[in-house]
């Protein structure tokens, strides 16, 4: 099960795909575990940041 902060809903394959289509991505050291937890295909994308600099300069970094 994947949760974000204090969320009460599980992130499912269906909900993640909808978010990914809008530009969301998952950063993890265990991509296979994240895919398995959501029920994604083993080679399915976890998304990519539109701007890699955003990852390095986002809030709190």
LOTI-156410 format. One record per residue (C-alpha): x, y, z. Coordinates in Angstrom, 3 decimals, decimal comma. Example, Ala and Ser with C-alpha at 12.3 -4.5 7.8 and 13.67 -1.06 7.14 Angstrom:
<r><X>12,300</X><Y>-4,500</Y><Z>7,800</Z></r>
<r><X>13,670</X><Y>-1,060</Y><Z>7,140</Z></r>
! end
This chain:
<r><X>0,000</X><Y>0,000</Y><Z>0,000</Z></r>
<r><X>1,302</X><Y>3,454</Y><Z>-0,881</Z></r>
<r><X>0,124</X><Y>6,502</Y><Z>1,032</Z></r>
<r><X>1,097</X><Y>10,156</Y><Z>0,733</Z></r>
<r><X>1,688</X><Y>12,029</Y><Z>3,971</Z></r>
<r><X>-1,509</X><Y>11,714</Y><Z>6,033</Z></r>
<r><X>-3,757</X><Y>10,510</Y><Z>3,215</Z></r>
<r><X>-6,476</X><Y>8,034</Y><Z>4,025</Z></r>
<r><X>-6,776</X><Y>6,620</Y><Z>0,506</Z></r>
<r><X>-4,609</X><Y>3,996</Y><Z>-1,138</Z></r>
<r><X>-2,821</X><Y>4,914</Y><Z>-4,340</Z></r>
<r><X>-4,035</X><Y>2,296</Y><Z>-6,809</Z></r>
<r><X>-2,859</X><Y>1,618</Y><Z>-10,350</Z></r>
<r><X>-5,940</X><Y>3,338</Y><Z>-11,730</Z></r>
<r><X>-5,598</X><Y>6,451</Y><Z>-9,584</Z></r>
<r><X>-1,848</X><Y>6,681</Y><Z>-10,185</Z></r>
<r><X>-2,269</X><Y>6,371</Y><Z>-13,960</Z></r>
<r><X>-4,708</X><Y>9,288</Y><Z>-13,894</Z></r>
<r><X>-2,261</X><Y>11,364</Y><Z>-11,856</Z></r>
<r><X>0,693</X><Y>10,323</Y><Z>-14,041</Z></r>
<r><X>-1,240</X><Y>11,453</Y><Z>-17,132</Z></r>
<r><X>-1,375</X><Y>14,897</Y><Z>-15,502</Z></r>
<r><X>2,371</X><Y>14,976</Y><Z>-14,811</Z></r>
<r><X>2,741</X><Y>13,237</Y><Z>-11,432</Z></r>
<r><X>5,614</X><Y>10,901</Y><Z>-10,713</Z></r>
<r><X>6,873</X><Y>8,701</Y><Z>-7,892</Z></r>
<r><X>10,420</X><Y>8,973</Y><Z>-6,583</Z></r>
<r><X>11,569</X><Y>5,810</Y><Z>-4,845</Z></r>
<r><X>14,622</X><Y>3,687</Y><Z>-4,185</Z></r>
<r><X>12,445</X><Y>0,618</Y><Z>-4,734</Z></r>
<r><X>10,560</X><Y>1,059</Y><Z>-8,026</Z></r>
<r><X>9,653</X><Y>-2,622</Y><Z>-8,325</Z></r>
<r><X>8,080</X><Y>-2,570</Y><Z>-4,849</Z></r>
<r><X>6,135</X><Y>0,613</Y><Z>-5,676</Z></r>
<r><X>4,825</X><Y>-0,931</Y><Z>-8,916</Z></r>
<r><X>3,823</X><Y>-4,116</Y><Z>-7,106</Z></r>
<r><X>2,079</X><Y>-2,189</Y><Z>-4,298</Z></r>
<r><X>-0,100</X><Y>-0,354</Y><Z>-6,823</Z></r>
<r><X>-0,642</X><Y>-3,298</Y><Z>-9,155</Z></r>
<r><X>1,245</X><Y>-1,748</Y><Z>-12,074</Z></r>
<r><X>2,947</X><Y>-3,817</Y><Z>-14,753</Z></r>
<r><X>6,604</X><Y>-4,649</Y><Z>-13,915</Z></r>
<r><X>7,921</X><Y>-2,361</Y><Z>-16,659</Z></r>
<r><X>5,306</X><Y>0,397</Y><Z>-16,353</Z></r>
<r><X>6,550</X><Y>3,960</Y><Z>-15,880</Z></r>
<r><X>6,398</X><Y>5,665</Y><Z>-12,514</Z></r>
<r><X>6,331</X><Y>8,954</Y><Z>-14,410</Z></r>
<r><X>9,019</X><Y>11,514</Y><Z>-15,055</Z></r>
<r><X>9,297</X><Y>15,093</Y><Z>-13,836</Z></r>
<r><X>8,609</X><Y>17,508</Y><Z>-16,683</Z></r>
<r><X>11,523</X><Y>19,610</Y><Z>-15,492</Z></r>
<r><X>14,342</X><Y>17,667</Y><Z>-13,753</Z></r>
<r><X>15,512</X><Y>20,937</Y><Z>-12,147</Z></r>
<r><X>12,177</X><Y>21,043</Y><Z>-10,312</Z></r>
<r><X>13,226</X><Y>17,975</Y><Z>-8,342</Z></r>
<r><X>16,457</X><Y>19,621</Y><Z>-7,236</Z></r>
<r><X>14,958</X><Y>23,016</Y><Z>-6,436</Z></r>
<r><X>11,485</X><Y>22,171</Y><Z>-5,164</Z></r>
<r><X>10,039</X><Y>23,384</Y><Z>-1,879</Z></r>
<r><X>11,971</X><Y>22,243</Y><Z>1,140</Z></r>
<r><X>15,190</X><Y>21,441</Y><Z>-0,730</Z></r>
! end
